């Protein structure tokens, strides 16, 4: 009896432990990286501070740790499909320095944009297309893409809406596949509308920050100023988020956003040397998204800019609020034809749910087979010992029935 009970318990345990349908791992769990207690990185400014006469000369600090975004964005997985080769991403901002090894040989500048006095544009370019080099965990999203540097601010990083709009137009006319900018674009300005028209004509996808990176200077503590203006409808507006997928409630406000992407405590190169810096803001989230767009355009070269925009939205992680950037989903997801309506009027499409009917049927068959096996073994465990005890002679009920 004890042996029979042990067998039954073992079978029941086996059935209970049959694996359920597999669940995807949480891609937003942060990996060990810079700032984990081993290396403290300097902060990259948006513009040179008042009183500083010279350009940024700090070389940053070396670190071999991988930033949290490498795991969060699943870069090692998507690089098996695309690394952005054959695409050009324009960074419209403070300029881009080609000195850092992660950008060496892949930066082309329009005018004087090859000089980055601040360092912010170089940092953004590194997020887009920084190379993956031995001995370091850092890499841009599209490490094989090329960078087109275009000036969109004053030399010290002073904001200039007219210069920013002109930079978008110049980048489009220069043939950039993707364009990202250092500050929000006001879609109501005639210069911005003209720049976006040029981008549409030249099939350039414009990726813009939905909010400012920091509150306006001169504001009181906790005063984030007015929200950023509504971006142009053709542009992909990106909002920053942290390692847990949330945004600081005190971060600058926004009017419209299409997507969220990592934008807190990011790691990137500076204008001098090969050390690393850290920075936060929506313009950096836009830079990461521009890198993802380069991956898509490289893997699907026949897609137009508006189709790439839709693919980034369709492949994103759906959430309670805005969808979250998923480079792998954008590259590998099913292609969808672009609608005839302007991009801003298209509803954000969530990824199609996976058909789980076959998996559900398989699970039911496995469960039924397991239950049947348990019942059969239980029956055998109850009957066989009694049969052996009678030397397989008929039982009392069978003998009485024959006698009658």
Secondary structure, DSSP 8 states (H G I E B T S, - for coil): -HHHHHHHHHHHHHHHTS--S-----TT---S-TTSSS---EE--SS--TT--S------B------HHHHHTTHHHHTTT---TT-EEEEEES---S-STTTTT-EEESGGGG--SSSHHHHHHHHHH----TT-----SSTT-EEEEEE-B-TT--B-HHHHHHHHHHHHHTT-SEEEESS---TTSHHHHHHHHHHHHTT-EEEEESB-SS--TT--TT---S------TTSEEEEEE-TTS---TTS--BS--SEEEE-SSEEEE-SSSS-EEEE-SHHHHHHHHHHHHHHHHHH-TT--HHHHHHHHHHTSB--SSS-B--HHHHHHS------SS-GGGS----------HHHHHHHHHHHHHHHHHHHHHHHHHHHHHHHHHTTT---HHHHHHHH-
